[in-house]
Amino acid sequence: MGGLNLEVFKFGMYVMFPIGIMYYFGTNLDERFSVPEFWPKAEQANKVPIDRDEIHAELQRLRARRLYLRDKRLEEEARR
């Protein structure tokens, strides 16, 4: 049969093959699987208001937008 050398070779392959595959596919992940411009920049992301004045300004902006859309909807219904 094969003897001791064959068993050592098979054991080495069983151990080194998965380690080699993990090393090959595990290096340079940032370059290999990165999608450019995937995450938004800080300027493009929403900023949560923290200060009282910022919260008040955001509420006023949302209120004005809601009223504008409501007026627009009522005008459309009046036309019909």
C-alpha positions in Angstrom: 0.0 0.0 0.0 1.1 3.6 0.4 2.8 3.6 3.7 3.5 6.3 6.1 4.6 8.9 3.5 1.2 8.7 1.8 -0.6 9.2 5.1 1.5 12.2 5.9 0.9 13.7 2.5 -2.9 13.2 2.7 -3.0 14.7 6.2 -1.0 17.7 4.9 -3.4 18.2 2.0 -6.4 17.9 4.3 -5.1 20.5 6.6 -3.4 22.9 4.1 -6.0 22.9 1.3 -8.7 24.7 3.5 -6.1 27.0 4.9 -4.8 27.9 1.4 -8.4 28.5 0.1 -9.2 30.7 3.1 -5.9 32.6 2.7 -6.5 33.1 -1.1 -10.0 34.4 -0.7 -9.5 36.1 2.6 -6.8 38.6 1.5 -7.5 41.9 -0.2 -11.2 41.8 0.6 -11.5 45.6 0.5 -10.2 45.7 -3.1 -11.9 42.5 -4.3 -15.4 42.9 -3.1 -15.7 46.7 -2.8 -18.4 48.7 -4.6 -17.2 52.3 -5.2 -19.5 55.1 -3.9 -21.7 52.5 -2.1 -22.0 54.3 1.2 -23.2 57.9 1.3 -20.8 60.7 2.3 -21.4 62.6 5.5 -22.8 65.5 3.5 -25.4 63.3 1.8 -26.6 61.5 4.9 -29.4 62.7 7.2 -28.4 64.6 10.2 -30.4 64.1 13.3 -31.2 67.4 15.1 -29.9 67.5 18.7 -30.3 71.1 19.8 -33.7 72.5 20.7 -33.5 75.1 18.0 -32.6 72.5 15.4 -35.6 70.4 16.4 -37.9 73.4 16.3 -36.6 74.3 12.8 -37.0 70.8 11.6 -40.6 70.6 12.9 -41.4 73.9 11.2 -40.0 72.6 7.9 -42.0 69.4 8.2 -45.2 71.4 9.1 -44.7 73.7 6.1 -44.2 70.7 3.8 -47.3 69.0 5.1 -49.4 72.1 4.7 -48.1 72.7 1.2 -48.9 69.1 0.2 -52.3 69.4 1.8 -53.1 72.7 -0.1 -51.9 71.1 -3.3 -54.2 68.1 -2.7 -57.2 70.3 -1.9 -56.6 72.3 -5.1 -56.6 69.0 -7.1 -59.8 67.9 -5.5 -61.4 71.3 -6.1 -60.6 71.1 -9.8 -62.4 67.8 -10.1 
